[in-house]
């Protein structure tokens, strides 16, 4: 039951936050322009993650938005780790995001799905 409390709290945080999409689907990373985002990517406004920015979120194309899981990432270039919320993503989008996260040598992630 502890896992359900985690997902409930995370869902509440998403639902009570303004989602800011600062990297829409098919746009380039602001610094590494060869990196193109496959799904809308942004953050939860007025939240804080380990990089002192808002908590990251991937927002998919499912009409009914739910928190389906998180990616726990380690970035050797930034020397940090974070979570990235998967919200309203299709199964294909989840697999694409997972592959995108693990495509570069400097970043790796694991997927934790909501049961």
N, C-alpha and C positions, 0 to 999 in steps of 0.2 A: 504493500500500500504506500510505502514511502515514494516510490516512483510516480504514482498517480498524483501525489501532492506536488512533486516537482513540476509535472506537466501542467497541472492546474494553475500553479503560480506563474509559470512562464506564459501560458495562454492569457491569463489576466493582465500580465505586463504588456503583451502585444496589443490586446484589445483596448487597453487604457492609454496607449501611446499613439502619437502621430507617426506614421511610417513615412520616412523621407526616402524616395528613390533618387539617389544621386548618380547612379550608373544604370540607365535603362538598358534593356535587352538590345544587343548588337552594338553597344557603344564601347569605345576603347578606354582602357585604364588611363587616368590623367598623366601619369609619368611613363609607364611602360606601354606605349601605344600599340605594341604587337599583341597585347592581351585584350581580347574582346569578350565582353560579358554575355553568356548564353541565355541568361534569365535576368529579369529585373533584380537589382541589388541595391541595398541601401542600409538604413539604420533606424533604430527607434529613437525618436527625438527625446531629449531629457532623460536619457539613460547613460550608463557608463560601463565601459568594458576595460579590459586590461591595457588597451592602448590609449586610454583617457578619451576615447570617442564614444559615440553611441553604440549600442549593441547591434551587430550586423544581422541583416535579414535578407533572405532570398524570397521573393514573392513570385509565385508561379501563376499559371493561367487557369487553375481550377476556379469555377464560379463561387463555390462554397469554400471560404478560407478557414483553415484549421492549422494548428501547429502539428506538423507530422514528425518532426525530429529536429536534431541539431547536428551540425558538423563541429567536431572539436579539432581545431587546427593548431599546428606548430609551424612557425615561420622562422627559419634560421637567419634570414636577412634582417628582419626587424627584431629578432631574438625575443619573440613573445609567443603566447598562445591565447586563443580566443574561442568563443563559440559563435556559430553562425546559425540562425534559426531558419528552418525550412517551413514556409507558410504558404498554403494553397498550391502546392506543387503537384504536378502529375508524376506518375512513376518514371516516365521518360525524363522529365525535368530533373528529378532527384538523381537519376543515374548520370545525367549530363553535368550537373553541378558537382557531383562526387568526382567524376573524371576531370573536370576543370580544376578542382581544388588540388588534385594529386598529379597534375600534368607537369609541374615545374619541380626542379630539384630542390629549391629553397623552401617549398611549402608542402606539407602533407597533412591529411586529415582523416579522421575516422567518423563514420556515420552512426549515430545513435537514434534509432527509430522509436517513436511512441508506440506502445503496445496497443 
